[in-house]
């Protein structure tokens, strides 16, 4: 009987199933999964933006776009870098058995993110009050509602980082980018059909409800899954260690968030809301191209930290080279495909939005060129070098802002696109040179540059 059970337990399919599980666990397959989810999410986001642009018109859509940009900047910043820090510290502590620090990080990071979001919301309202007439103008009510969104956005951003650190890309990405966007569309359509005015503050209120529901569900699912993988026990808080690394990451995140939106922010001061709406529509389509880098980072950032913790330097170097190669090829392919159908995609926003086609072409070209330099930002953030990473991003943010201020009066909204595209390429190059100088990890493109360029 025992022999029969042993024979039954070793099925001929076992080696095949084991091989399939191993393939599924590779960084490339994980990245493809993340990319598929993110593309689906981008479709939801695109649909939501088209719906809002159609319902609200150019001026109200431009107000919504400007306020949403500030929600994203403040929400990403409010985690104090702990969202990215989760991908650095949790895999390393789990690999070395320091589960007490894992438990401490999970709870401490959640409370810090909520508290940081609330503090930044109150600070933002204080700044708005100091600006005469801002809260009394068309931006007033959207800003007040947005102050409630920021803490929830920050909390969900932290949850995404924790899920990414555990290699759970679906749980990391689906709630904020699929569920939240879908709920925003449903809520906005329902509100307007129910008689609410199609105005920017209604769109922000729908965003508040959608973010609250999506974050609650994500937190519950993540807690259930963590309980199955992490035994109960004491918590240890290493705040000095965490914040020493994470505060520079937070500065880098703030700069990176601002870097992604500096063009929209500056345009909000220089051009009418209708022009901001046209430009923002182009950025919503360009994000399909940028998601390639996001997918690769979500699948491999935590693997970089784990490989370094295990001492697997050869595997680490190979992972960096493979990610650089495939990220560029995928970014170029997606960029060409998006540009080919861009007249149709822009036309869906409404009359006149095809005028932002040159803006989209410049933004896509910048994303493809920047992807040449590989995962250098992840290398600096995950392995050490976060201060250099933040410094580079801050410098390029300043360059992008200066170029926007110089080029927008001359070239209009296309000048903003040129500014961020140039700054993005230079940022990628500087990051790659820094990663080679500190860690000796180079992508094929950076190897063209002499070693002296990093000194």
C-alpha positions in Angstrom: 0.0 0.0 0.0 2.8 2.4 0.9 4.6 1.6 -2.3 1.4 2.3 -4.3 1.1 5.7 -2.6 4.7 6.5 -3.4 4.2 5.6 -7.1 1.0 7.7 -7.2 2.8 10.6 -5.6 5.4 10.7 -8.4 3.3 11.4 -11.5 5.1 11.7 -14.9 3.6 15.2 -15.1 5.5 16.4 -12.0 8.7 17.4 -13.8 6.6 19.3 -16.4 4.6 21.1 -13.8 7.7 21.9 -11.9 9.3 23.3 -15.1 6.2 25.4 -15.8 6.2 26.8 -12.2 9.9 27.7 -12.6 9.2 29.5 -15.9 6.3 31.4 -14.4 8.5 32.6 -11.6 11.1 34.2 -13.9 11.5 37.9 -14.1 10.6 38.1 -17.8 7.3 36.2 -17.3 6.5 38.3 -14.2 7.2 41.5 -16.2 4.9 40.4 -19.0 2.2 39.7 -16.5 2.6 43.1 -14.9 2.7 44.7 -18.3 -0.5 43.0 -19.4 -2.2 44.1 -16.2 -0.9 47.7 -16.6 -2.0 47.9 -20.2 -5.5 46.8 -19.2 -5.4 49.4 -16.4 -4.2 52.0 -18.9 -7.2 51.1 -21.0 -9.4 51.8 -18.1 -7.6 55.0 -17.3 -7.8 56.1 -21.0 -11.5 55.3 -21.0 -12.0 57.3 -17.8 -10.1 60.3 -19.3 -12.1 60.2 -22.5 -15.4 60.0 -20.6 -14.5 63.0 -18.4 -13.2 65.0 -21.3 -16.4 64.3 -23.3 -18.6 65.1 -20.3 -16.8 68.1 -18.8 -15.4 69.9 -21.9 -12.0 71.4 -22.3 -11.9 73.9 -19.5 -13.3 71.7 -16.6 -11.2 68.8 -17.9 -8.1 71.0 -17.7 -8.9 71.9 -14.1 -9.4 68.2 -13.2 -6.1 67.3 -14.8 -4.2 69.9 -12.9 -5.7 68.9 -9.5 -5.2 65.2 -10.3 -1.5 65.9 -11.0 -1.1 67.4 -7.5 -2.9 64.5 -5.9 -0.5 62.1 -7.5 2.6 64.2 -6.6 1.6 64.6 -2.9 0.3 61.0 -2.6 3.5 59.4 -3.9 5.5 61.7 -1.6 3.5 61.0 1.5 4.8 57.5 2.0 8.3 58.9 3.0 9.8 56.5 0.5 8.5 53.5 2.4 6.6 52.2 -0.6 9.8 51.8 -2.6 11.6 50.9 0.6 9.3 47.9 1.0 10.8 46.4 -2.1 14.3 46.9 -0.7 13.9 45.9 2.9 11.2 43.3 3.0 12.8 40.8 0.6 16.2 41.2 2.2 14.9 40.7 5.7 12.8 37.7 4.7 15.8 36.2 2.9 17.9 36.5 6.1 15.1 35.4 8.5 14.6 38.7 10.3 10.8 38.4 10.4 10.4 40.7 13.4 11.6 43.6 11.3 9.3 42.5 8.5 6.3 42.8 10.8 7.5 46.1 12.1 8.0 47.6 8.7 4.5 46.4 7.5 2.6 48.1 10.3 4.9 51.1 10.7 4.9 51.9 7.0 1.1 51.8 6.8 0.6 54.2 9.7 3.4 56.5 8.4 1.8 56.7 4.9 -1.6 57.6 6.2 -0.1 60.2 8.6 2.1 61.6 5.9 -0.8 61.9 3.5 -2.9 63.8 6.1 0.0 66.1 6.9 0.6 67.0 3.3 -3.1 67.5 2.7 -3.3 70.0 5.6 -0.1 71.7 4.3 -1.4 72.0 0.8 -4.6 73.6 2.1 -2.6 76.1 4.1 -0.7 77.0 1.0 -3.9 77.4 -0.9 -5.3 79.7 1.7 -2.3 81.9 1.5 -2.9 82.4 -2.2 -5.6 85.1 -2.5 -8.6 83.9 -4.4 -7.4 80.4 -5.2 -10.0 78.6 -3.1 -12.7 81.1 -4.2 -12.0 80.5 -7.9 -12.7 77.5 -10.2 -10.0 75.4 -8.5 -11.4 76.0 -5.0 -13.8 73.1 -4.5 -11.7 70.5 -6.4 -8.8 71.4 -4.1 -10.9 70.9 -1.0 -12.1 67.5 -2.1 -8.6 66.5 -3.3 -7.3 67.1 0.2 -9.4 64.1 1.3 -8.0 61.9 -1.6 -4.3 62.4 -0.8 -4.1 60.2 2.4 -6.0 57.4 0.8 -3.8 57.6 -2.3 -0.7 57.5 -0.2 -1.9 54.5 1.7 -2.7 52.6 -1.5 0.7 53.5 -2.9 2.3 51.9 0.2 0.1 48.8 -0.3 1.3 48.5 -3.8 4.9 48.6 -2.7 4.3 45.9 -0.1 2.6 43.6 -2.7 5.4 44.2 -5.2 7.9 43.3 -2.5 6.3 39.9 -2.1 6.2 39.2 -5.9 2.4 39.6 -6.1 2.0 41.8 -9.1 -1.7 41.3 -9.6 -2.5 42.3 -6.0 -0.1 45.2 -6.4 -1.5 46.7 -9.6 -5.1 45.6 -10.1 -6.7 47.5 -7.2 -5.2 50.9 -7.9 -5.1 50.8 -11.6 -7.9 48.5 -12.7 -10.5 48.7 -9.9 -9.9 52.3 -9.0 -10.1 53.5 -12.6 -13.2 51.4 -13.3 -14.9 52.7 -10.2 -14.1 56.3 -11.3 -15.8 55.7 -14.6 -18.8 54.1 -13.1 -19.1 56.8 -10.4 -18.7 59.7 -12.8 -21.2 58.3 -15.3 -23.7 57.6 -12.5 -23.3 61.0 -10.9 -23.9 62.9 -14.2 -26.8 60.7 -15.2 -28.2 61.2 -11.7 -28.3 65.0 -12.3 -24.9 66.1 -10.9 -23.1 68.8 -12.9 -20.3 67.6 -15.1 -17.7 69.7 -13.3 -14.1 69.0 -12.1 -15.1 68.8 -8.4 -17.6 66.0 -9.1 -14.8 64.1 -10.9 -12.5 64.5 -7.9 -15.3 63.4 -5.6 -15.8 60.3 -7.7 -12.0 59.8 -7.4 -12.3 60.0 -3.6 -15.0 57.3 -3.5 -13.2 55.0 -5.9 -9.8 55.4 -4.1 -11.4 54.6 -0.7 -13.2 51.5 -1.9 -10.2 50.2 -3.9 -7.7 50.8 -1.0 -10.0 49.1 1.5 -10.3 46.0 -0.7 -6.6 45.9 -1.5 -5.7 46.2 2.2 -8.0 43.4 3.2 -6.7 41.0 0.5 -3.1 41.8 1.2 -3.6 41.2 5.0 -5.2 37.8 4.4 -2.4 36.8 2.1 0.4 38.0 4.4 -1.1 36.0 7.3 -0.7 32.9 5.2 3.0 33.5 4.5 4.1 35.4 7.6 3.8 33.8 11.0 2.6 35.9 13.9 5.3 37.1 16.2 7.0 40.2 17.7 7.7 43.4 15.8 10.9 45.3 15.6 11.1 48.8 14.3 14.4 49.9 12.7 13.3 53.5 11.9 16.8 54.9 11.8 17.9 52.3 9.2 14.6 52.6 7.2 14.4 56.3 7.1 18.1 56.8 6.4 17.5 54.9 3.2 13.8 55.8 2.6 13.9 59.6 3.1 16.3 60.0 0.1 14.1 57.6 -1.8 11.1 59.9 -0.8 13.0 62.9 -2.1 13.7 60.9 -5.3 10.0 59.9 -5.5 8.9 63.5 -5.0 11.3 64.6 -7.7 10.3 61.6 -10.0 6.6 62.4 -9.5 7.2 66.1 -10.1 9.4 65.1 -13.1 6.5 63.2 -14.6 4.1 66.1 -14.1 6.3 69.2 -14.2 5.2 70.0 -17.7 1.5 69.9 -16.8 2.1 72.0 -13.6 4.0 74.7 -15.5 1.5 74.7 -18.3 -1.2 75.3 -15.7 0.5 78.7 -14.9 1.3 79.6 -18.5 -1.6 78.5 -20.7 -5.4 78.4 -20.5 -7.1 75.2 -19.0 -8.2 74.1 -22.5 -4.5 73.9 -23.6 -3.7 72.0 -20.5 -6.4 69.5 -21.3 -5.1 69.0 -24.8 -1.6 68.3 -23.5 -2.8 66.1 -20.7 -4.7 63.9 -23.2 -1.5 63.3 -25.0 0.3 62.3 -21.8 -2.5 59.8 -21.0 -1.8 58.0 -24.3 2.0 58.2 -23.9 1.7 56.4 -20.6 1.1 53.2 -22.5 4.7 53.4 -23.6 6.0 54.3 -20.2 4.3 51.3 -18.6 6.9 49.0 -20.2 9.5 50.4 -17.8 7.1 50.2 -14.9 6.3 46.6 -15.6 10.0 45.6 -15.8 10.6 47.5 -12.5 7.7 46.0 -10.7 8.9 42.5 -11.7 12.6 42.8 -11.0 13.3 45.6 -8.4 12.7 43.3 -5.5 14.8 40.6 -7.2 17.8 42.9 -7.3 17.7 43.4 -3.6 17.2 39.6 -2.9 20.1 38.7 -5.3 22.4 41.1 -3.5 21.3 39.8 -0.1 22.2 36.2 -1.3 25.5 37.3 -2.7 24.6 36.3 -6.2 26.5 38.9 -8.1 26.6 37.0 -11.4 22.9 36.6 -11.4 22.5 40.2 -10.5 24.6 41.4 -13.4 22.7 39.1 -15.8 19.3 40.4 -14.6 20.4 44.0 -15.2 21.5 43.2 -18.7 18.4 41.2 -19.7 16.1 43.8 -18.3 17.9 46.6 -20.2 17.7 44.7 -23.5 14.1 43.6 -23.3 12.8 46.9 -21.9 14.2 48.9 -24.8 12.9 46.5 -27.4 9.4 46.4 -25.9 9.3 50.2 -25.4 10.3 50.8 -29.0 7.7 48.3 -30.3 4.9 49.7 -28.1 5.9 53.3 -29.0 5.6 52.6 -32.7 2.3 50.9 -32.3 0.8 53.7 -30.2 2.0 56.4 -32.6 0.4 54.5 -35.5 -3.0 54.6 -33.9 -2.6 58.0 -32.1 -4.9 60.0 -34.4 -7.8 57.7 -33.5 -7.0 57.6 -29.8 -6.7 61.4 -29.6 -9.9 61.9 -31.6 -11.9 60.0 -29.1 -11.3 62.8 -26.5 -13.3 65.2 -28.6 -13.1 67.9 -31.3 -9.6 69.5 -31.5 -7.7 67.0 -29.5 -5.8 65.7 -32.6 -3.9 68.9 -32.4 -1.8 67.4 -29.7 -0.3 64.8 -32.0 3.1 66.5 -32.2 3.2 66.6 -28.4 2.5 62.9 -28.3 5.2 62.1 -30.9 7.8 64.0 -28.9 6.9 62.4 -25.6 7.0 58.9 -27.1 10.4 59.5 -28.7 11.7 60.7 -25.3 10.4 57.5 -23.6 12.0 55.2 -26.2 15.4 57.0 -26.0 15.4 57.0 -22.2 14.7 53.2 -22.1 18.1 52.6 -23.7 19.8 53.1 -20.3 18.2 50.2 -18.5 17.1 49.7 -14.9 19.7 52.1 -13.4 17.2 53.8 -11.1 16.2 50.4 -9.6 19.9 49.5 -9.1 20.5 52.8 -7.2 17.3 52.6 -5.2 17.5 48.9 -4.3 21.2 48.3 -3.8 22.4 51.6 -2.4 22.9 54.9 -4.1 19.5 56.4 -3.3 21.0 59.8 -2.5 22.7 60.0 -5.9 19.4 58.8 -7.5 17.5 61.6 -5.8 20.2 64.2 -6.6 20.1 63.3 -10.3 16.3 63.4 -10.4 16.2 66.7 -8.7 18.8 68.1 -11.1 16.8 66.9 -14.1 13.6 68.2 -12.6 15.2 71.6 -12.4 16.4 71.3 -15.9 13.0 70.2 -17.2 11.3 73.2 -15.4 13.8 75.7 -16.8 13.4 74.2 -20.3 9.6 74.4 -20.0 9.8 78.0 -18.9 12.1 78.8 -21.8 10.4 76.8 -24.6 6.7 77.1 -23.8 6.5 80.8 -24.7 8.3 80.0 -27.9 6.9 76.7 -29.0 3.7 76.5 -27.0 2.7 73.1 -25.5 5.2 71.3 -27.8 7.9 73.2 -25.9 6.9 71.4 -22.7 7.1 68.1 -24.5 10.6 68.8 -25.8 11.7 69.9 -22.3 10.6 66.7 -20.5 11.8 64.5 -23.3 15.3 65.9 -23.2 15.5 65.8 -19.4 14.2 62.2 -19.4 17.0 61.1 -21.7 19.7 62.9 -19.7 18.3 61.5 -16.5 18.5 57.9 -17.8 22.1 58.5 -18.9 23.1 60.0 -15.6 21.5 57.2 -13.6 23.2 54.5 -15.7 26.6 56.1 -15.3 26.0 56.4 -11.5 24.9 52.7 -11.2 28.1 51.6 -13.0 30.3 53.8 -10.9 28.9 52.6 -7.6 27.9 49.0 -8.3 29.8 48.1 -11.4 26.5 47.1 -13.1 26.4 48.4 -16.6 23.9 48.1 -19.4 25.1 47.4 -23.0 24.5 51.1 -24.0 26.5 52.5 -21.0 29.4 50.3 -21.8 30.0 52.5 -24.8 31.0 55.3 -22.5 34.5 55.3 -21.1 35.0 54.5 -17.4 36.4 58.0 -16.8 32.9 59.4 -17.5 31.6 58.1 -14.2 34.4 59.6 -12.1 
